[in-house]
Amino acid sequence: MRNLLIVLWMLFWSVNSAIAQVNIGIGLPDVNIGINLPMFPELVQIPGYPVYYAPQLQSNFFFYDGMYWAYQRDNWYASSWYNGPWGLVAPESVPLFVLRIPVRYYRDPPSYFRGWVSDAPPRWGEHWGNEWEQHRRGWDSWNRRSVPAPAPLPLYQRQYSGNRYPRAEQQQTLRSQNYRYQPRDAVVRQQYQGRAAQNAPAPSQRTQQETPQERSFKQPEMQRSNPPLQVRQGSPTVPRPQPPTTGREYIQRPAPTQGPRRQEGAPAPDQTHQPQQGGRPREQQAPQQGARPREQQAPRSGQEKDHEKRE
């Protein structure tokens, strides 16, 4: 019984180890079909080709013209990040230099590769049929002296491993900030644009899906574009609106301007032209009734004098 438990435990441990080594995580875009890389892999250029391969991986993993390429379960997949998500590539859309990779650089070759020349490309025409051969005629013939230069490796992705590996919505933003290379191959460019459009987040979700690095990067830009309002010294201030006042509240009014003080005893300016209430100014009063001023009385006649004497 004890030996049986030990055998079962060893079998269980070996199965888990095999799964951990084979699980590479290529998805469509959420379907796991095999390869799960915990970190950025070591990539080495294939001599005479603008293609890199991963010698430490037990998988058919390559890098060409700014994108990763994997041949898994009789299908080609492409991704702009080393651990996916991956998109299925039809046999008619695989780049020529990916098809030309020699058999020896396939770290996990399928069974039908056996017997083929290791320094030559796989016999894709025999595998995919005459129709594919006619569509991609001349794919295995090229001038080896005019091979394009390999694309630079996206080494910035080394810092994104394990739990820090970005989601599909964040990958395009990080790539545009850290990797300026654009695909030159027309087929690769088409694949890259299609993957970028598929993984682009919706406008309403972009602010929610930003990483802390992106938010900290954008905050200074927002502060520069929207500077705080400052009141300059000497500039007029804008009055703030005041709430409406009721009839009982005190309303501050500007004080009336005061003219020059008049001397004591001098008439007020507005009294020299207007009569006083209830009478006229002295210089304009009419003489009293029944009497005349002395200087205005006419001389009396002799009859008036005799009359006064008789009286």
Secondary structure, DSSP 8 states (H G I E B T S, - for coil): -HHHHHHHHHHHHHHHHHHHHH-B---SSS---SBB-SS----EE-TTSSEEE-TTSSS-EEEETTEEEEEETTEEEEESSTT---EEE-GGGS-HHHHT--GGG-SS--GGGTTS-TTS---HHHHH-HHHHHHTTTTT---GGG--------GGGGG--GGG---HHHHHHHHHHH------SHHHHHHHHHHHHHH---GGGTTTS--HHHHHHHHHHHHHHS------TTS-----------TTS--------------TT---GGGSSS--TTS--GGG----TT---GGG-----HHHHHHHHH-
